[in-house]
Amino acid sequence: MTPEGVTIRHPDKLYIGGEWVAPLSGEQLEVVNPNSEEVIARVAAAGDADMDRAVEAARQAFDHGPWPTTPPAERGKVLMAMAAILERRVPEIAKAWCAQIGGLATRSEGMQMGSVMGLRGIAALGESFPWTETKKGQMVDTAVIVREPVGVVAGIAPWNAPFGIMLNKVAYSLIAGNTIVMKPSPETPLEAYIIAEAAEEAGVPPGVINLVPADREASDHLIHSEDIDKVSFTGSSAAGRHIASVCGAKMTRATFELGGKSAAIVRDDFPIEDAANILGNTITMLSGQICAMLSRAIVTKDRHDELAEAIAKVMKGVKIGDPADPETQLGPLAMKRQLDRVEMYIEEGKKSGADLVTGGGRPAHLNKGYFIEPTLFANVDNKSRIAQEEIFGPVLCLIPAEDEEDAIRIANESNYGLNGAVMTGDAQAAYDIARKVRTGVVGQNGMRMEFGMPFGGFKQSGIGREGGEEGLWPYVETKTILLDAAPARV
């Protein structure tokens, strides 16, 4: 069972060792559409024994298969073939995303196509990455620095952007010569099936890519495996801390792209109406369910009330409804538990003494679906829960500051450090402030994204980077070979 317009050849199977196999668990996952609250897909659910099978297949393919020793440029050609296959299926991938999490149809195809372009960029690293370097040594004649694959990777992706995030993990793993076990979120497994089908069609050798959709318990079994050499995890900071503790005990390599509570600093030179349009329309993107979301806005006290009024006006004009409607600006939250979480934080905001300026409830015109109004709290204390904890919904906190230096202090007063913005017409000022804010990315005048550039966070927002050449480094090990003479070939 799959959504209309989405064709998965074997939704009742797992992909292990190059074959579509029935799960030993005998279980299935149900996927619920957050707009209709109806089950729209059922797929195989892996249990512990299935995880062991997938890891063993990946281990065999790494230890004995041709993939790790295939020249990087040749690996890149296979990835390019996958990209061509996936590009043809972008409309299908877009439908899967909308059906599973209620993403807006108007934005879906462009988002998925961007991910395919990212795959091509990573494939090109097969030609350009410094896989080997030869240097003259001080104590030896020649030192050869080589970058080798790290081994078997567990790729664990979240539900909000399941195709692009999982594809990134697959692409970096494969171009480096690793093998991978894909563990998609149980809420959004369909994209990983399409990736596996594309790998099969492109001729990726058996065992190099494996697919095991699963719930939390079997996923925990996967990360505990002694045959996993690296975990690449994108998700919540709470889950990241747990996985980090497991990996630390085994010295398993790991990278983490986790949560955020990113701040937008509104400088005094920036027009109030422009800031309101950016902030009010950004917080509704993917219903606020973006790790890099600008969920805190910091403005000087004398402009605070004017900005609050202007943002509220923007939010009140947002059209909430069916994500398939081209006029819809805000769709549902992805699942019932996410709606419950956002409503809990709204209640916390009310108790904190912040001003609820607009929103905070379910839309009156919708009697089903996991919808919540865009919500603005003003005069927020930056030490309060709604300012310090990731809500993952369309809830914006407006925080007053004494001046620009105080705004920078407030922005840094967070356990997170993933993203940020500086609202200003002065690029030099934006740069200078960005250098003082401890986050992995800072954009001028909005939540800016640049695919192919390093992305990741400081502090509890993660470890490591994805994007560009920097994204490949965590997937390789560096080996130094010290020789008495230069080798004839490397």
Summary of the structure (lengths in Angstrom):
residues: 490
radius of gyration: 23.3
end to end distance: 50.3
largest distance: 77.8
contacts: 1829
relative contact order: 0.14
helix: 40%
strand: 22%
